[in-house]
């Protein structure tokens, strides 16, 4: 049975480690680096691509100067949408954190 080969995964920027640290560890590191370095992140307040990480879990928008917490290497792109039912009417869509409960 010739021709069977393992599926190769691209390691990208972690090739710099060479043969050190093992394949699985390097693959996990490559996934984290692709999230952190590979994209521009939008501010959840002003919706501009101007977010920089201050330190682990704390992010700051360079445009509106908002500081907020999120994941260690990325932030959520969209705010979760919650449904609030008002009587027999259609549900009202409200972004999380907005809207008051009476």
C-alpha positions as CSV (number, residue, x, y, z in Angstrom):
1,X,0.0,0.0,0.0
2,X,2.1,2.9,-1.3
3,X,1.0,6.5,-1.3
4,X,-0.4,6.9,2.2
5,X,1.0,10.0,3.7
6,X,0.1,12.0,6.8
7,X,-1.8,15.2,6.4
8,X,0.6,18.1,6.7
9,X,-0.4,21.2,8.6
10,X,1.3,24.5,7.9
11,X,3.2,25.8,10.9
12,X,3.8,29.3,9.5
13,X,5.7,31.6,11.8
14,X,6.7,28.9,14.3
15,X,9.1,27.4,11.9
16,X,11.6,29.6,13.7
17,X,11.7,27.1,16.6
18,X,13.2,24.4,14.3
19,X,13.1,20.9,15.9
20,X,12.6,22.2,19.4
21,X,9.3,22.0,21.5
22,X,7.5,19.3,19.5
23,X,4.9,19.4,16.7
24,X,1.7,19.7,18.8
25,X,3.0,22.6,20.9
26,X,4.2,24.4,17.8
27,X,0.9,23.9,16.0
28,X,-1.0,25.4,19.0
29,X,1.3,28.3,19.0
30,X,0.8,28.8,15.3
31,X,-3.0,29.0,15.8
32,X,-2.7,31.6,18.6
33,X,-0.3,33.7,16.5
34,X,-2.6,33.6,13.5
35,X,-5.4,35.0,15.7
36,X,-3.3,37.6,17.4
37,X,-1.1,38.9,14.6
38,X,-3.2,38.0,11.5
39,X,-6.2,40.3,11.8
40,X,-7.2,43.9,12.5
41,X,-9.7,44.0,15.4
42,X,-12.7,46.3,15.5
43,X,-13.6,48.4,18.5
44,X,-17.0,47.3,19.9
45,X,-17.8,51.0,20.7
46,X,-16.8,53.0,17.6
47,X,-16.5,50.1,15.1
48,X,-13.1,51.2,13.8
49,X,-10.1,48.9,13.2
50,X,-8.0,50.6,15.9
51,X,-7.7,48.1,18.8
52,X,-4.4,47.2,20.3
53,X,-3.7,44.9,23.3
54,X,-2.4,46.7,26.4
55,X,-1.7,43.4,28.2
56,X,-3.2,40.0,28.5
57,X,-7.0,40.3,28.3
58,X,-7.0,44.2,28.3
59,X,-7.6,46.0,25.0
60,X,-7.6,49.7,24.1
61,X,-9.0,51.5,21.1
62,X,-6.6,54.1,19.7
63,X,-9.4,56.1,18.2
64,X,-12.0,56.5,21.0
65,X,-9.6,55.6,23.9
66,X,-12.0,53.0,25.3
67,X,-10.4,50.3,27.4
68,X,-12.2,46.9,27.8
69,X,-11.5,43.3,28.6
70,X,-11.8,40.4,26.3
71,X,-9.9,37.1,25.5
72,X,-6.1,37.0,25.8
73,X,-5.3,37.0,22.1
74,X,-8.4,38.2,20.4
75,X,-11.7,40.0,21.0
76,X,-15.2,39.0,20.0
77,X,-16.1,40.6,16.7
78,X,-19.8,41.0,17.4
79,X,-21.7,41.6,20.6
80,X,-24.1,38.8,21.4
81,X,-27.7,39.6,20.7
82,X,-30.4,38.8,23.2
83,X,-34.1,38.7,22.7
84,X,-36.5,40.4,25.1
85,X,-40.2,39.6,24.7
86,X,-42.7,42.4,25.4
87,X,-46.2,41.0,25.8
88,X,-47.6,39.3,22.7
89,X,-45.6,41.6,20.3
90,X,-42.6,40.6,18.3
91,X,-39.4,40.1,20.3
92,X,-37.1,43.1,20.5
93,X,-33.5,42.6,19.7
94,X,-31.2,44.3,22.1
95,X,-27.4,44.1,22.2
96,X,-25.9,42.7,25.4
97,X,-25.3,45.3,28.0
98,X,-27.8,47.8,26.5
99,X,-31.4,48.0,27.7
100,X,-32.8,48.0,31.1
101,X,-35.1,45.6,32.9
102,X,-38.0,47.1,34.8
